[in-house]
C-alpha cells in the first residue's frame, strides 16, 4: 500500500507541476512577456522557426510589424528555399522580396516554375549566393543560357544541378559550367536537346567526380558521349540513357554499366541482341553464377518451352 500511496502522491505532484508550468507559460505569453522576447538569432531563428512550413511563416508576418521583422530575419538566414512549399504560381515580386537579403542559401529548388521565373528574377539570387551546392531548375523553360553561365560563375561549390527539360541549355553554357564547377556530383540533362556529343564529352572530362548523370531523351547524344562518360567517370553510380542507347547509338560496340544500378535490363537486353559487349551478365546468368558459388556446381536447368 505504501508503494501505491507514494506513486499516487508522485503523480499528484507531477500534475500540479504541469499545471504551474502551464500557468507560467500563459502568464509569460499573456502579460509578462512574449515569444518575441526570446533571442531572435540564437533561439527563434535556428531552433523554432526552422521547424515551421514556409507558408505558415509568411502568414505570420501579418500578425504585427515585429513578427514581420522576425520573419524577414529568418528569410535572410534561410539555408534552403523550395518553391513547392508555397506553390508553383509565386508572384514574381513576392519571390524577389523573399530572397532579396539572403546571401547564405545552400539549396535552391525552383522546379516547374516556368509560368513566372525568368532570368530577371533568378540572376540576382544566384549572384549573391556563392555557397549554393544544390540547384533544381527542372522545367523552368523561360530561363536562358545566361542563367547557367551565372550559376557557373557564382557557385563554385555546386554539387547537384537539375536542368531537365530546359531546352535553352546549349554547349557554350555547359562548357562554362564544366570549367568552373569541378565538384559536380549529379547533373540532370534530360531532354536538353541542344547538347551534342562534344558538349557531353567536355563535361565528363572536366567533372570526373560525377556519380549521377542523365542524358535521357536526347537524339543528339551518341556512342561517343557514352563511351567518354564511361572512361572519365569511374565513380558513376546512376546513368540514365532512356531513349538514347538503343535508338541513337547504332555503332556502339561496348558499354560499361557495372556500377550503374539504375540502368534497367530492359534497355540492356536490346543492346545484347545487337552484340554490344557489356560488363554485366544477364540476370539469369548472374543467378547461376551465384548459385554455383553457394552449392559448388552449376545445376542443369532446362529452359525449353
Beta strands, then each sheet from edge to edge (+ up, - down):
strand 1: 80-82
strand 2: 107-109
strand 3: 134-136
strand 4: 160-162
strand 5: 186-188
strand 6: 212-214
strand 7: 238-240
strand 8: 254-255
strand 9: 277-278
sheet 1: 1+ 2+ 3+ 4+ 5+ 6+ 7+
sheet 2: 8+ 9+
end
